[in-house]
Amino acid sequence: MRGKVGKVIRKREVKPDQVYNSVVVARLINKVMMDGKKTIAARIVYKALEELGKQAKDEPVTALDKALQNVKPSMEVRSRRVGGANYQIPMPVAPGRQEALAMRWIIDTARGKQGSAFEDLFTKELINAYKGEGDAIKKKSDVEKMAEANKAFAHFRW
């Protein structure tokens, strides 16, 4: 647990990015960033968004929102210990966590692939997410199928 019980934890505010003036793009840049190299992460994200906008024939930020919307999970399973046994209990996903999971899945699938530069793989994965296909979409469907399969344990939710 973080800190003392009953203490309210405030979320850090993320400032909008400089090009699109979007908080979502700023969060995406922060998630892509490694070793504190924010300018490199920003270059990668802006290049990918530009290409996504061309492919979608739409504004880059709007296309990014649609791609994230396609990857956001509505249900997930959480582990709960009841009477000495662990149960996978389906729970609805909070909106902030939905966005964080969607970004993480897109970035992780791009990082996990080999054979090309991360920039190209990240762009391809964003385009696939926009179209509703690819590994990030598969991850979403797997998580939602798992929640559906464990519906019998929903009564343990409290």
C-alpha positions as CSV (number, residue, x, y, z in Angstrom):
1,M,0.0,0.0,0.0
2,R,1.1,3.6,-0.6
3,G,1.5,5.7,2.5
4,K,-1.0,6.0,5.3
5,V,-4.5,4.6,5.3
6,G,-7.2,7.2,4.6
7,K,-4.7,9.6,3.0
8,V,-5.9,11.1,-0.3
9,I,-3.5,10.6,-3.2
10,R,-3.6,13.4,-5.7
11,K,-3.0,12.6,-9.4
12,R,-0.2,14.5,-11.0
13,E,-1.3,16.9,-13.7
14,V,0.3,16.4,-17.1
15,K,0.8,19.5,-19.1
16,P,-0.5,19.4,-22.7
17,D,2.1,18.8,-25.4
18,Q,3.4,21.7,-27.5
19,V,2.4,20.6,-31.0
20,Y,-1.2,19.4,-30.6
21,N,-2.0,21.0,-27.2
22,S,-3.3,17.6,-26.1
23,V,-3.0,16.0,-22.6
24,V,-3.4,12.5,-24.2
25,V,-0.5,13.0,-26.6
26,A,1.6,14.3,-23.7
27,R,0.8,11.1,-21.7
28,L,1.6,9.0,-24.7
29,I,5.0,10.7,-25.1
30,N,5.7,10.1,-21.4
31,K,4.9,6.4,-21.8
32,V,7.1,6.0,-24.9
33,M,10.0,7.9,-23.2
34,M,12.9,5.7,-21.9
35,D,15.8,6.9,-19.8
36,G,14.4,10.4,-19.6
37,K,15.0,11.1,-23.3
38,K,11.8,13.0,-23.9
39,T,12.8,14.8,-27.1
40,I,13.4,11.4,-28.8
41,A,10.1,10.1,-27.5
42,A,8.3,13.2,-28.7
43,R,9.9,12.9,-32.2
44,I,8.8,9.2,-32.4
45,V,5.2,10.0,-31.3
46,Y,4.8,13.0,-33.6
47,K,6.1,11.1,-36.6
48,A,3.7,8.2,-35.8
49,L,0.8,10.6,-35.3
50,E,1.5,12.3,-38.6
51,E,1.6,9.0,-40.4
52,L,-1.6,7.9,-38.6
53,G,-3.3,11.1,-39.7
54,K,-2.3,10.5,-43.3
55,Q,-3.5,6.9,-43.3
56,A,-6.8,7.7,-41.5
57,K,-7.4,10.9,-43.6
58,D,-8.3,12.6,-40.4
59,E,-6.8,14.9,-37.7
60,P,-3.9,13.0,-35.9
61,V,-5.3,13.6,-32.4
62,T,-8.8,12.4,-33.5
63,A,-7.3,9.3,-35.1
64,L,-5.3,8.6,-31.9
65,D,-8.5,8.9,-29.8
66,K,-10.2,6.4,-32.1
67,A,-7.2,4.0,-31.9
68,L,-7.2,4.2,-28.2
69,Q,-11.0,3.8,-28.0
70,N,-10.6,0.6,-30.0
71,V,-8.0,-0.8,-27.6
72,K,-9.6,0.3,-24.3
73,P,-11.0,-2.7,-22.2
74,S,-14.4,-2.4,-20.5
75,M,-13.9,-5.3,-18.1
76,E,-10.9,-7.0,-16.6
77,V,-10.2,-9.7,-13.9
78,R,-8.8,-8.9,-10.5
79,S,-7.5,-11.5,-8.1
80,R,-9.3,-11.8,-4.8
81,R,-8.6,-14.2,-1.9
82,V,-11.8,-15.7,-0.4
83,G,-11.7,-18.5,2.1
84,G,-8.2,-19.6,1.3
85,A,-8.7,-19.7,-2.5
86,N,-7.9,-17.1,-5.1
87,Y,-10.6,-16.1,-7.5
88,Q,-10.4,-14.1,-10.7
89,I,-13.2,-11.7,-10.3
90,P,-14.5,-9.6,-13.3
91,M,-14.5,-5.9,-12.6
92,P,-15.3,-2.8,-14.7
93,V,-12.3,-0.8,-15.6
94,A,-12.1,2.9,-14.6
95,P,-11.7,5.4,-17.5
96,G,-8.2,6.5,-16.5
97,R,-7.0,2.9,-16.2
98,Q,-8.7,2.1,-19.6
99,E,-6.6,4.8,-21.3
100,A,-3.4,3.8,-19.5
101,L,-3.9,0.1,-20.4
102,A,-4.6,1.0,-24.1
103,M,-1.4,3.0,-24.4
104,R,0.6,0.4,-22.5
105,W,-0.6,-2.4,-24.7
106,I,0.1,-0.5,-28.0
107,I,3.6,0.5,-26.8
108,D,4.4,-3.0,-25.4
109,T,3.4,-4.8,-28.6
110,A,5.5,-2.5,-30.7
111,R,8.5,-2.9,-28.3
112,G,8.1,-6.7,-28.3
113,K,8.4,-7.1,-32.1
114,Q,11.7,-7.5,-33.8
115,G,13.1,-6.8,-37.3
116,S,12.5,-3.0,-37.6
117,A,13.0,0.2,-35.8
118,F,10.7,1.0,-32.9
119,E,9.4,4.1,-34.7
120,D,8.1,2.0,-37.6
121,L,6.6,-0.7,-35.4
122,F,4.9,1.8,-33.2
123,T,3.4,3.6,-36.2
124,K,2.2,0.2,-37.6
125,E,0.7,-0.7,-34.3
126,L,-1.1,2.6,-34.0
127,I,-2.5,2.2,-37.5
128,N,-3.6,-1.3,-36.7
129,A,-5.3,-0.2,-33.5
130,Y,-7.1,2.5,-35.5
131,K,-8.4,-0.1,-38.0
132,G,-9.4,-2.5,-35.1
133,E,-6.8,-5.2,-35.7
134,G,-3.3,-6.1,-34.5
135,D,-1.8,-7.5,-31.3
136,A,-3.1,-4.7,-29.0
137,I,-6.7,-5.5,-30.1
138,K,-6.0,-9.2,-29.5
139,K,-4.8,-8.4,-26.0
140,K,-8.0,-6.4,-25.3
141,S,-10.2,-9.2,-26.5
142,D,-8.2,-11.8,-24.4
143,V,-8.7,-9.7,-21.3
144,E,-12.5,-9.2,-21.9
145,K,-12.9,-13.0,-22.7
146,M,-11.2,-13.8,-19.4
147,A,-13.6,-11.5,-17.6
148,E,-16.6,-13.1,-19.4
149,A,-15.3,-16.6,-18.6
150,N,-15.1,-15.8,-14.9
151,K,-18.6,-14.2,-14.6
152,A,-19.6,-17.0,-12.2
153,F,-17.4,-15.4,-9.5
154,A,-18.9,-11.9,-9.9
155,H,-20.8,-12.3,-6.6
156,F,-17.4,-12.1,-4.8
157,R,-17.1,-8.4,-5.9
158,W,-17.5,-6.0,-3.0
